[in-house]
Amino acid sequence: MRRNDLRFSRREFLLATAGAAVAQKGLSATAPSESPQPLKPDDRTFLEDYARRCVRYFWEQADPHTGIVLDRARNDGAPSGSNVGSSAATGFGLTALCIGASRGWLPRDQVRTRVLITLRYLWGHAFHDHGFYYHFMDARTGVRRLGSEISSIDTGLLMCGVLTAAGYFSADREIATLARQIFDRVDFAWMLAGNPLLLSMGVRPGSGFMKARWATYSEASVLYLLAIGSSRHPIPLDSWYAWLRPEVHYDQWTFVSGGPLFTHQYSHAWVDFRHQQDGDPSYLNYFSNSIIATYAHRDFCLSLQAQYANYASNMWGITASDSPAGYVSWGGPPYAGPINGTLVPCAAAGSLMFAEEICLPVLREMYSVYGEKIYGRYGFTDAFNPNWRDRSLWVNPDVVGIDVGISLLSISNLLAGDVWRWFMRNEYIRSAMERVGFQIATPGITIKKVHTGARQA
């Protein structure tokens, strides 16, 4: 497929960038700044306490013999039962260990030992197919759990943690070797499953590749960059431009989106997209796009105040999470429900790296109003509902590993940019961003302006 076969024209893609869209339509809104203001000391103290509690989750809720992190646990520290581990949560967990060590919250030598336990298990013992891992596995035995698929995106997020650990322990030869071996084994080309450009979402053991593909803007942008940058099993660089970037128009905001707010957060937790845009035909600044998506989501939540009186300028946030009715992938805009008044702290926390000026007041207000009812050993509960059915407060007793993870990494990047710094040291991501034509260098990381045949229409 050539570029001019894609759904949107070059001009339409240009308008998909927030600033261009706003200017074209003559709206009063402008894209908020990518440069955050200095934090007040009490705000920094609050965020450091929250981050430290998140780190505690990944230290305590990982199997000490495999390093696999539990998918969820009670927010008082008790296990949630079933011992289900998550490959994506383990990717967040490896990153969390580096944050803990760098801030002195965990002993560096013990963190190194835990990282090595995890990498050795992934390399020599955990089940994989062409380098791809189960979405869910038993944290102790590695046995497939919950009818799990062999997941492309969860493996991608796991690789982010593997490469972050290598970036943090950059002088450690054993960690570097294991990380390289684990990553180089991932056969991204195999996961194309017969499609020239678009990755499959995974494999069902016994029935083969899933029909669903990563064909639209999503959390999988980092997966595509890793796959394009792979030195052993790369996919074509045209894969980056093959997935659709649908425009969403909401109130005064125009941005590219493909799902709930977490789809704008996960890749940014590791990839430093600041002050950059990709090439023809999208010319999209993904970081600014996620800022706009966060502002639009706030306004979307405020539009629901008539139904849910507790939603307010400092009390909002809906993304994939637990709920009184079970796990739900919800949010907006556009509306994805059914929404029932539940609030999800990681929606705001995961966007701190984009828009702390509107997200931090939400977390401060949540804590001020509900305190220890929703804030426990591992930080905020996964979700709560101030007026559930009988007008009483419903609080989820659990935290979910990936939601704790995105909150922690967003805080860490806001405070110090350290996850971005460690991850962006890896050659694979730099190579991919060069090849697909990202322009304007990240401070300290050289990304050359290149011209390739793949960028030609």
Kinemage of the C-alpha trace (Angstrom):
@kinemage 1
@onewidth
@group {chain A} dominant
@subgroup {mainchain}
@vectorlist {calphas} color= white
{ca met a 1} P 0.000 0.000 0.000
{ca arg a 2} L 1.379 3.398 -0.983
{ca arg a 3} L 0.830 6.596 0.988
{ca asn a 4} L -1.712 7.999 -1.431
{ca asp a 5} L -3.860 4.896 -0.853
{ca leu a 6} L -4.479 5.863 2.770
{ca arg a 7} L -7.830 7.092 3.989
{ca phe a 8} L -6.897 10.722 4.607
{ca ser a 9} L -5.307 13.177 2.191
{ca arg a 10} L -2.132 15.018 3.104
{ca arg a 11} L -4.086 18.211 3.778
{ca glu a 12} L -6.554 16.348 5.982
{ca phe a 13} L -3.659 14.935 7.984
{ca leu a 14} L -2.180 18.389 8.358
{ca leu a 15} L -5.497 19.527 9.784
{ca ala a 16} L -5.408 16.584 12.181
{ca thr a 17} L -2.630 18.290 14.117
{ca ala a 18} L -4.214 20.307 16.868
{ca gly a 19} L -2.639 23.651 16.097
{ca ala a 20} L -3.375 23.494 12.380
{ca ala a 21} L -6.941 22.417 12.962
{ca val a 22} L -7.596 25.202 15.428
{ca ala a 23} L -6.044 27.814 13.143
{ca gln a 24} L -8.002 26.584 10.126
{ca lys a 25} L -11.332 26.801 11.901
{ca gly a 26} L -10.690 30.162 13.529
{ca leu a 27} L -11.467 28.840 17.024
{ca ser a 28} L -10.382 30.723 20.110
{ca ala a 29} L -8.668 27.656 21.552
{ca thr a 30} L -4.979 27.076 21.040
{ca ala a 31} L -2.913 24.002 21.756
{ca pro a 32} L -1.704 24.198 25.387
{ca ser a 33} L 2.033 24.505 25.857
{ca glu a 34} L 4.304 21.459 25.846
{ca ser a 35} L 6.469 23.105 28.538
{ca pro a 36} L 5.095 22.628 32.080
{ca gln a 37} L 5.462 25.252 34.776
{ca pro a 38} L 7.614 24.541 37.867
{ca leu a 39} L 5.779 22.599 40.545
{ca lys a 40} L 5.030 24.041 43.952
{ca pro a 41} L 6.881 22.246 46.783
{ca asp a 42} L 3.689 20.794 48.282
{ca asp a 43} L 2.576 19.507 44.878
{ca arg a 44} L 5.944 17.833 44.374
{ca thr a 45} L 5.715 16.264 47.826
{ca phe a 46} L 2.234 14.956 47.026
{ca leu a 47} L 3.365 13.445 43.718
{ca glu a 48} L 6.472 11.881 45.232
{ca asp a 49} L 4.372 10.203 47.903
{ca tyr a 50} L 1.994 8.900 45.227
{ca ala a 51} L 4.882 7.681 43.075
{ca arg a 52} L 6.576 5.947 45.989
{ca arg a 53} L 3.373 4.049 46.746
{ca cys a 54} L 3.150 3.006 43.096
{ca val a 55} L 6.736 1.728 43.178
{ca arg a 56} L 5.822 -0.264 46.281
{ca tyr a 57} L 3.172 -2.114 44.264
{ca phe a 58} L 5.699 -3.384 41.744
{ca trp a 59} L 8.190 -4.333 44.433
{ca glu a 60} L 5.709 -6.221 46.604
{ca gln a 61} L 3.352 -7.657 43.973
{ca ala a 62} L 5.900 -9.458 41.808
{ca asp a 63} L 6.873 -13.085 42.207
{ca pro a 64} L 10.364 -13.084 43.756
{ca his a 65} L 11.456 -16.114 41.718
{ca thr a 66} L 10.239 -15.017 38.269
{ca gly a 67} L 9.832 -11.241 38.512
{ca ile a 68} L 6.398 -11.475 36.888
{ca val a 69} L 4.097 -8.757 38.268
{ca leu a 70} L 0.557 -9.544 39.349
{ca asp a 71} L -2.224 -8.115 37.234
{ca arg a 72} L -3.945 -6.715 40.316
{ca ala a 73} L -3.895 -6.672 44.109
{ca arg a 74} L -5.833 -5.197 47.001
{ca asn a 75} L -4.916 -1.634 47.840
{ca asp a 76} L -4.168 -2.651 51.423
{ca gly a 77} L -1.397 -4.960 50.196
{ca ala a 78} L -3.334 -8.206 50.337
{ca pro a 79} L -3.318 -10.456 47.270
{ca ser a 80} L -6.441 -10.364 45.133
{ca gly a 81} L -6.272 -14.125 44.642
{ca ser a 82} L -5.597 -16.310 41.611
{ca asn a 83} L -1.916 -15.251 41.190
{ca val a 84} L -2.485 -13.993 37.641
{ca gly a 85} L 0.547 -12.194 36.270
{ca ser a 86} L 0.547 -9.672 33.428
{ca ser a 87} L 3.274 -9.232 30.836
{ca ala a 88} L 2.345 -5.563 30.364
{ca ala a 89} L 2.375 -4.960 34.131
{ca thr a 90} L 5.807 -6.593 34.215
{ca gly a 91} L 7.008 -4.083 31.615
{ca phe a 92} L 5.725 -1.263 33.796
{ca gly a 93} L 7.273 -3.053 36.767
{ca leu a 94} L 10.784 -3.227 35.333
{ca thr a 95} L 10.519 0.503 34.711
{ca ala a 96} L 9.180 1.088 38.211
{ca leu a 97} L 12.180 -0.692 39.713
{ca cys a 98} L 14.494 1.753 37.936
{ca ile a 99} L 12.475 4.701 39.252
{ca gly a 100} L 12.626 3.287 42.766
{ca ala a 101} L 16.377 2.772 42.617
{ca ser a 102} L 17.082 6.178 41.089
{ca arg a 103} L 15.135 7.961 43.831
{ca gly a 104} L 16.584 5.912 46.675
{ca trp a 105} L 13.263 4.293 47.535
{ca leu a 106} L 14.635 0.836 46.803
{ca pro a 107} L 18.204 -0.446 47.305
{ca arg a 108} L 19.976 -0.378 43.942
{ca asp a 109} L 21.674 -3.749 44.463
{ca gln a 110} L 18.355 -5.415 45.273
{ca val a 111} L 16.740 -3.795 42.242
{ca arg a 112} L 19.544 -5.099 40.036
{ca thr a 113} L 18.984 -8.584 41.434
{ca arg a 114} L 15.225 -8.389 40.762
{ca val a 115} L 15.815 -7.104 37.213
{ca leu a 116} L 18.208 -9.979 36.519
{ca ile a 117} L 15.748 -12.528 37.939
{ca thr a 118} L 13.070 -11.163 35.601
{ca leu a 119} L 15.266 -11.025 32.501
{ca arg a 120} L 16.687 -14.512 33.095
{ca tyr a 121} L 13.179 -15.875 33.484
{ca leu a 122} L 11.950 -14.173 30.320
{ca trp a 123} L 14.962 -15.363 28.347
{ca gly a 124} L 15.276 -18.920 29.567
{ca his a 125} L 12.018 -20.099 31.134
{ca ala a 126} L 8.844 -18.154 30.261
{ca phe a 127} L 6.754 -19.514 27.392
{ca his a 128} L 7.025 -17.522 24.192
{ca asp a 129} L 6.141 -17.980 20.538
{ca his a 130} L 8.567 -16.243 18.181
{ca gly a 131} L 9.495 -14.037 21.140
{ca phe a 132} L 5.910 -13.016 21.983
{ca tyr a 133} L 4.506 -13.709 25.447
{ca tyr a 134} L 1.115 -14.457 26.936
{ca his a 135} L -1.008 -11.496 27.952
{ca phe a 136} L -1.736 -13.243 31.265
{ca met a 137} L 0.318 -15.990 32.877
{ca asp a 138} L 0.658 -17.549 36.286
{ca ala a 139} L 3.168 -15.345 38.052
{ca arg a 140} L 4.836 -18.333 39.688
{ca thr a 141} L 4.732 -21.033 37.009
{ca gly a 142} L 4.289 -19.098 33.760
{ca val a 143} L 1.301 -21.237 32.781
{ca arg a 144} L -1.264 -19.556 30.535
{ca arg a 145} L -4.104 -17.957 32.504
{ca leu a 146} L -7.585 -16.586 31.746
{ca gly a 147} L -7.599 -18.117 28.259
{ca ser a 148} L -4.981 -15.562 27.344
{ca glu a 149} L -3.795 -14.797 23.846
{ca ile a 150} L -0.149 -14.473 22.901
{ca ser a 151} L -0.281 -10.694 22.765
{ca ser a 152} L 1.591 -8.319 20.492
{ca ile a 153} L 0.871 -5.129 22.437
{ca asp a 154} L 1.480 -6.642 25.858
{ca thr a 155} L 4.769 -8.045 24.617
{ca gly a 156} L 5.576 -4.589 23.250
{ca leu a 157} L 4.965 -2.974 26.642
{ca leu a 158} L 7.033 -5.712 28.258
{ca met a 159} L 9.873 -4.898 25.853
{ca cys a 160} L 9.616 -1.251 26.875
{ca gly a 161} L 10.395 -2.287 30.429
{ca val a 162} L 13.213 -4.588 29.322
{ca leu a 163} L 14.856 -1.805 27.307
{ca thr a 164} L 14.312 0.773 30.057
{ca ala a 165} L 16.128 -1.470 32.521
{ca ala a 166} L 18.999 -1.760 30.043
{ca gly a 167} L 19.039 2.017 29.689
{ca tyr a 168} L 19.093 2.604 33.435
{ca phe a 169} L 21.745 -0.061 34.110
{ca ser a 170} L 23.674 1.074 31.052
{ca ala a 171} L 27.061 -0.093 32.379
{ca asp a 172} L 25.830 -3.547 33.404
{ca arg a 173} L 26.974 -6.049 30.791
{ca glu a 174} L 24.722 -8.930 31.866
{ca ile a 175} L 21.567 -6.817 31.883
{ca ala a 176} L 22.482 -5.314 28.508
{ca thr a 177} L 23.127 -8.743 26.988
{ca leu a 178} L 19.907 -10.276 28.288
{ca ala a 179} L 17.841 -7.280 27.194
{ca arg a 180} L 19.303 -7.423 23.706
{ca gln a 181} L 18.746 -11.179 23.431
{ca ile a 182} L 15.139 -10.933 24.601
{ca phe a 183} L 14.338 -8.078 22.248
{ca asp a 184} L 16.159 -9.494 19.238
{ca arg a 185} L 14.189 -12.737 19.584
{ca val a 186} L 10.851 -10.962 19.026
{ca asp a 187} L 9.861 -11.772 15.432
{ca phe a 188} L 7.809 -8.715 14.577
{ca ala a 189} L 7.636 -9.698 10.894
{ca trp a 190} L 5.941 -12.969 11.902
{ca met a 191} L 3.243 -10.954 13.733
{ca leu a 192} L 2.269 -9.327 10.413
{ca ala a 193} L 0.559 -12.677 9.766
{ca gly a 194} L 0.403 -12.272 6.015
{ca asn a 195} L -0.430 -8.570 5.953
{ca pro a 196} L 2.277 -6.445 4.328
{ca leu a 197} L 2.107 -3.626 6.885
{ca leu a 198} L -0.343 -4.046 9.789
{ca leu a 199} L 0.466 -6.069 12.895
{ca ser a 200} L -1.942 -8.644 14.283
{ca met a 201} L -3.189 -8.163 17.827
{ca gly a 202} L -1.990 -11.638 18.705
{ca val a 203} L -2.297 -15.395 18.463
{ca arg a 204} L -4.886 -17.699 20.033
{ca pro a 205} L -3.188 -20.971 20.951
{ca gly a 206} L -4.849 -23.733 18.972
{ca ser a 207} L -6.632 -21.430 16.521
{ca gly a 208} L -3.942 -19.146 15.100
{ca phe a 209} L -3.597 -15.443 14.492
{ca met a 210} L -6.362 -13.124 15.605
{ca lys a 211} L -8.158 -11.339 12.776
{ca ala a 212} L -8.040 -7.998 14.572
{ca arg a 213} L -5.098 -5.771 13.679
{ca trp a 214} L -3.546 -2.586 14.971
{ca ala a 215} L -5.068 -0.614 12.122
{ca thr a 216} L -6.057 2.650 13.856
{ca tyr a 217} L -4.393 5.139 16.198
{ca ser a 218} L -4.013 3.421 19.560
{ca glu a 219} L -1.611 2.594 22.358
{ca ala a 220} L 0.315 0.501 19.810
{ca ser a 221} L 2.417 3.317 18.330
{ca val a 222} L 5.354 2.198 20.475
{ca leu a 223} L 4.847 -1.364 19.220
{ca tyr a 224} L 5.189 -0.159 15.645
{ca leu a 225} L 8.327 1.821 16.441
{ca leu a 226} L 9.927 -1.166 18.163
{ca ala a 227} L 8.999 -3.391 15.225
{ca ile a 228} L 10.374 -0.969 12.631
{ca gly a 229} L 13.548 -0.447 14.659
{ca ser a 230} L 14.238 -4.144 15.222
{ca ser a 231} L 17.633 -5.182 13.885
{ca arg a 232} L 16.726 -8.877 13.530
{ca his a 233} L 13.044 -9.021 12.570
{ca pro a 234} L 11.926 -5.591 11.345
{ca ile a 235} L 8.695 -4.692 9.609
{ca pro a 236} L 8.538 -2.141 6.758
{ca leu a 237} L 8.821 1.484 7.767
{ca asp a 238} L 5.665 2.137 5.719
{ca ser a 239} L 3.836 0.296 8.525
{ca trp a 240} L 4.044 3.500 10.572
{ca tyr a 241} L 1.875 5.361 8.081
{ca ala a 242} L -0.441 2.437 7.278
{ca trp a 243} L -2.682 2.736 10.340
{ca leu a 244} L -5.501 5.268 10.301
{ca arg a 245} L -5.402 8.477 12.278
{ca pro a 246} L -9.100 9.411 12.649
{ca glu a 247} L -9.949 13.002 13.508
{ca val a 248} L -12.177 13.680 16.486
{ca his a 249} L -13.950 17.047 16.683
{ca tyr a 250} L -15.314 17.865 20.115
{ca asp a 251} L -16.420 21.321 21.168
{ca gln a 252} L -13.383 23.530 20.498
{ca trp a 253} L -10.939 20.633 20.168
{ca thr a 254} L -9.717 18.721 17.128
{ca phe a 255} L -7.336 15.815 17.559
{ca val a 256} L -6.490 12.307 16.368
{ca ser a 257} L -7.891 9.483 18.492
{ca gly a 258} L -8.789 5.834 18.443
{ca gly a 259} L -10.113 5.031 21.913
{ca pro a 260} L -10.134 5.923 25.636
{ca leu a 261} L -7.602 8.243 27.216
{ca phe a 262} L -5.080 5.475 27.932
{ca thr a 263} L -4.481 5.119 24.192
{ca his a 264} L -2.957 8.612 24.328
{ca gln a 265} L -0.760 7.770 27.315
{ca tyr a 266} L 0.902 4.348 27.120
{ca ser a 267} L 3.378 4.888 24.289
{ca his a 268} L 4.279 8.321 25.694
{ca ala a 269} L 5.217 6.749 29.004
{ca trp a 270} L 8.425 5.569 27.310
{ca val a 271} L 8.802 7.322 23.945
{ca asp a 272} L 9.775 10.978 24.192
{ca phe a 273} L 7.585 12.482 21.475
{ca arg a 274} L 8.011 16.064 22.714
{ca his a 275} L 8.753 18.786 20.154
{ca gln a 276} L 8.637 16.346 17.254
{ca gln a 277} L 6.384 15.376 14.404
{ca asp a 278} L 6.499 12.544 11.930
{ca gly a 279} L 6.588 12.871 8.157
{ca asp a 280} L 4.395 12.797 5.091
{ca pro a 281} L 1.428 12.356 5.082
{ca ser a 282} L 0.545 12.820 8.758
{ca tyr a 283} L 2.935 15.505 10.051
{ca leu a 284} L 1.478 14.812 13.476
{ca asn a 285} L 2.916 16.064 16.752
{ca tyr a 286} L 1.828 13.179 18.971
{ca phe a 287} L 2.677 14.892 22.237
{ca ser a 288} L 0.609 17.976 21.455
{ca asn a 289} L -2.135 15.669 20.236
{ca ser a 290} L -2.214 13.930 23.630
{ca ile a 291} L -2.342 17.281 25.404
{ca ile a 292} L -5.390 18.212 23.342
{ca ala a 293} L -6.963 14.787 23.973
{ca thr a 294} L -6.584 15.350 27.724
{ca tyr a 295} L -8.238 18.777 27.597
{ca ala a 296} L -11.020 17.394 25.409
{ca his a 297} L -11.567 14.536 27.846
{ca arg a 298} L -11.888 16.954 30.744
{ca asp a 299} L -14.495 18.942 28.852
{ca phe a 300} L -16.281 15.728 27.894
{ca cys a 301} L -16.542 14.753 31.565
{ca leu a 302} L -17.809 18.216 32.496
{ca ser a 303} L -20.536 17.831 29.875
{ca leu a 304} L -21.878 14.920 31.950
{ca gln a 305} L -22.452 17.010 35.095
{ca ala a 306} L -26.220 16.996 34.586
{ca gln a 307} L -26.226 13.220 35.044
{ca tyr a 308} L -23.363 12.988 37.533
{ca ala a 309} L -23.234 15.933 39.899
{ca asn a 310} L -19.877 14.902 41.345
{ca tyr a 311} L -18.124 15.528 38.030
{ca ala a 312} L -16.486 18.948 38.230
{ca ser a 313} L -13.531 20.955 36.965
{ca asn a 314} L -11.311 19.257 39.555
{ca met a 315} L -13.166 15.932 39.688
{ca trp a 316} L -13.105 14.072 36.375
{ca gly a 317} L -11.520 11.161 34.544
{ca ile a 318} L -12.803 8.041 32.780
{ca thr a 319} L -10.628 5.457 31.073
{ca ala a 320} L -10.516 1.665 30.880
{ca ser a 321} L -10.851 0.450 34.468
{ca asp a 322} L -12.775 -1.526 37.019
{ca ser a 323} L -16.285 -0.388 37.846
{ca pro a 324} L -19.161 -1.521 40.093
{ca ala a 325} L -20.310 -3.566 37.059
{ca gly a 326} L -16.907 -5.088 36.250
{ca tyr a 327} L -14.042 -4.096 33.955
{ca val a 328} L -15.100 -1.564 31.318
{ca ser a 329} L -13.304 0.145 28.436
{ca trp a 330} L -15.050 3.500 28.586
{ca gly a 331} L -14.419 7.185 28.141
{ca gly a 332} L -14.646 9.866 25.489
{ca pro a 333} L -14.907 11.820 23.363
{ca pro a 334} L -16.534 10.234 21.493
{ca tyr a 335} L -18.794 8.698 24.097
{ca ala a 336} L -17.943 5.088 24.986
{ca gly a 337} L -19.981 3.564 27.774
{ca pro a 338} L -22.252 2.965 29.466
{ca ile a 339} L -20.783 5.598 31.797
{ca asn a 340} L -22.271 5.485 35.301
{ca gly a 341} L -20.580 8.246 37.295
{ca thr a 342} L -17.486 6.247 38.226
{ca leu a 343} L -14.217 8.186 38.490
{ca val a 344} L -10.865 6.672 37.475
{ca pro a 345} L -7.821 8.379 39.046
{ca cys a 346} L -5.319 7.013 36.529
{ca ala a 347} L -7.074 8.970 33.757
{ca ala a 348} L -5.770 12.227 35.209
{ca ala a 349} L -2.611 10.686 36.659
{ca gly a 350} L -1.616 9.164 33.328
{ca ser a 351} L -1.848 12.575 31.676
{ca leu a 352} L 0.248 14.463 34.225
{ca met a 353} L 3.161 14.405 31.774
{ca phe a 354} L 0.963 16.261 29.259
{ca ala a 355} L -1.166 18.651 31.278
{ca glu a 356} L -0.319 18.764 34.972
{ca glu a 357} L -2.050 22.154 35.208
{ca ile a 358} L -5.457 20.477 34.874
{ca cys a 359} L -4.612 16.920 36.045
{ca leu a 360} L -2.797 17.572 39.304
{ca pro a 361} L -5.711 19.578 40.800
{ca val a 362} L -7.951 16.571 40.125
{ca leu a 363} L -5.732 14.241 42.147
{ca arg a 364} L -5.346 16.786 44.933
{ca glu a 365} L -9.133 17.249 45.085
{ca met a 366} L -9.803 13.505 45.074
{ca tyr a 367} L -7.463 13.072 48.003
{ca ser a 368} L -8.843 16.117 49.812
{ca val a 369} L -12.444 14.933 49.570
{ca tyr a 370} L -12.078 11.168 50.006
{ca gly a 371} L -8.665 10.731 51.630
{ca glu a 372} L -7.741 7.252 52.800
{ca lys a 373} L -11.044 5.840 51.601
{ca ile a 374} L -9.578 5.859 48.079
{ca tyr a 375} L -5.831 6.315 48.778
{ca gly a 376} L -4.009 3.339 50.189
{ca arg a 377} L -0.791 1.384 50.251
{ca tyr a 378} L -0.359 1.595 46.465
{ca gly a 379} L -1.820 5.044 45.913
{ca phe a 380} L -5.274 5.680 44.506
{ca thr a 381} L -7.752 2.873 44.075
{ca asp a 382} L -8.377 1.848 40.489
{ca ala a 383} L -11.862 3.434 40.485
{ca phe a 384} L -14.561 4.816 42.767
{ca asn a 385} L -18.111 6.052 42.411
{ca pro a 386} L -19.336 8.778 44.781
{ca asn a 387} L -23.052 8.030 44.260
{ca trp a 388} L -23.533 4.404 43.353
{ca arg a 389} L -27.185 3.278 43.324
{ca asp a 390} L -28.061 3.789 46.981
{ca arg a 391} L -26.184 7.105 46.961
{ca ser a 392} L -23.249 5.643 48.871
{ca leu a 393} L -19.565 5.726 48.014
{ca trp a 394} L -18.350 2.659 46.097
{ca val a 395} L -14.602 2.115 46.242
{ca asn a 396} L -12.879 -0.606 44.302
{ca pro a 397} L -10.754 -2.601 46.757
{ca asp a 398} L -8.238 -3.368 43.983
{ca val a 399} L -5.531 -1.585 42.098
{ca val a 400} L -4.655 -2.761 38.577
{ca gly a 401} L -0.992 -3.082 37.654
{ca ile a 402} L -1.089 -1.277 34.318
{ca asp a 403} L -3.107 1.591 35.814
{ca val a 404} L -0.654 1.945 38.686
{ca gly a 405} L 2.096 1.780 36.077
{ca ile a 406} L 0.870 4.529 33.775
{ca ser a 407} L 0.286 6.769 36.799
{ca leu a 408} L 3.830 6.202 38.048
{ca leu a 409} L 5.588 6.672 34.720
{ca ser a 410} L 3.637 9.838 33.980
{ca ile a 411} L 4.560 11.273 37.382
{ca ser a 412} L 8.196 10.307 36.896
{ca asn a 413} L 8.388 11.925 33.481
{ca leu a 414} L 6.744 15.072 34.801
{ca leu a 415} L 9.132 15.322 37.740
{ca ala a 416} L 12.388 14.429 36.003
{ca gly a 417} L 11.880 13.017 32.495
{ca asp a 418} L 13.912 10.030 33.616
{ca val a 419} L 11.936 7.226 31.963
{ca trp a 420} L 12.119 9.079 28.662
{ca arg a 421} L 15.866 9.498 29.135
{ca trp a 422} L 16.547 5.839 29.960
{ca phe a 423} L 14.311 4.408 27.253
{ca met a 424} L 15.455 6.743 24.505
{ca arg a 425} L 19.006 5.467 24.936
{ca asn a 426} L 18.111 2.284 23.070
{ca glu a 427} L 19.204 2.021 19.464
{ca tyr a 428} L 15.981 0.436 18.233
{ca ile a 429} L 13.706 3.348 19.006
{ca arg a 430} L 16.151 5.934 17.698
{ca ser a 431} L 16.600 3.978 14.475
{ca ala a 432} L 12.841 3.679 13.973
{ca met a 433} L 12.183 7.373 14.536
{ca glu a 434} L 14.949 8.301 12.119
{ca arg a 435} L 13.652 5.911 9.482
{ca val a 436} L 10.044 7.048 9.562
{ca gly a 437} L 11.100 10.679 9.342
{ca phe a 438} L 10.576 12.271 12.749
{ca gln a 439} L 11.919 15.819 12.682
{ca ile a 440} L 13.243 18.186 15.331
{ca ala a 441} L 15.584 16.526 17.822
{ca thr a 442} L 14.713 15.574 21.361
{ca pro a 443} L 17.162 17.363 23.677
{ca gly a 444} L 20.193 15.129 24.046
{ca ile a 445} L 19.043 12.635 21.410
{ca thr a 446} L 19.987 13.148 17.776
{ca ile a 447} L 17.242 12.282 15.313
{ca lys a 448} L 18.382 13.076 11.830
{ca lys a 449} L 16.183 14.540 9.141
{ca val a 450} L 16.174 11.825 6.522
{ca his a 451} L 14.718 11.349 3.084
{ca thr a 452} L 13.714 7.819 2.099
{ca gly a 453} L 11.811 6.313 -0.740
{ca ala a 454} L 9.126 5.259 1.707
{ca arg a 455} L 8.272 8.901 2.381
{ca gln a 456} L 7.462 9.525 -1.240
{ca ala a 457} L 3.838 9.465 -2.341
